[in-house]
Structures are given as C-alpha cells and as structure tokens.
Amino acid sequence: MIVKKATKKAVKRREWNKNDIKELKAHSKARTPVTKISKLTKRSVGALRQKALHLGIGLGHQR
C-alpha cells in the first residue's frame, strides 16, 4: 500500500496598494467585523489584523 504525500497549496501574495489601505481605514472607522472585511477584500483575517497593527489602527467591532 502506497500513501500519496499531500501537496501544499501555493501561497498567493498580493501587495497592499493605497486604495486597499484607504478601504481598511474606512472599515476600521465604521467598526465593520473582521470576517466581513476579509470576505470583501479577499484577504485572510490574519493578514488584515497584521496590516492594521502595522498601521496602528484598531480593527473589528469589539475593541
């Protein structure tokens, strides 16, 4: 019996442009839930939280 090795999914990285940052700040001000922002921007929750931390802004509706 031969077991196939699982292949990793390739990581697709996208740069943050000025419009992405502007949108993230607007969502921060509106206190939009992070999961909703994630679906709208097609970025992971972790990526959004890291960028917000780097920019020095709060993120999420409970903060």
C-alpha positions in Angstrom: 0.0 0.0 0.0 1.4 3.3 -1.1 0.3 6.6 0.5 0.4 9.7 -1.5 2.1 12.7 0.1 -0.2 15.8 0.5 0.8 18.7 -1.6 0.8 22.2 -0.2 -1.3 24.9 -1.8 0.8 27.7 -3.3 0.7 30.9 -1.4 -0.5 33.9 -3.5 0.7 37.1 -2.0 -0.8 40.5 -3.0 0.8 43.8 -2.3 -1.2 46.4 -0.3 -1.9 49.5 -2.5 -3.1 52.9 -1.4 -6.8 52.0 -2.2 -6.6 48.8 0.0 -5.2 50.8 2.9 -7.8 53.5 2.5 -10.6 50.9 2.5 -9.1 49.2 5.6 -9.1 52.5 7.5 -12.7 53.2 6.4 -13.8 49.8 7.7 -11.9 50.4 10.9 -13.7 53.7 11.5 -17.1 52.1 10.7 -16.2 49.2 13.1 -17.0 46.5 10.5 -16.5 42.9 11.7 -13.1 41.5 10.6 -14.7 38.4 8.9 -16.9 40.7 6.8 -13.8 42.8 5.8 -12.0 39.6 5.0 -14.7 38.4 2.5 -14.9 41.9 0.9 -11.2 42.3 0.4 -10.4 38.6 -0.3 -7.7 38.6 2.3 -7.3 36.5 5.4 -8.3 37.7 8.8 -4.7 37.4 10.0 -3.4 39.5 7.1 -5.9 42.2 7.9 -5.0 42.2 11.6 -1.3 42.3 10.8 -1.7 45.3 8.5 -3.9 47.1 11.0 -1.3 46.5 13.7 1.4 47.9 11.4 -0.7 51.0 10.6 -1.6 51.5 14.2 -5.3 51.3 13.8 -7.9 49.2 15.6 -9.9 46.5 13.7 -13.2 44.8 14.4 -16.4 45.7 16.1 -15.3 44.8 19.6 -12.2 46.7 20.5 
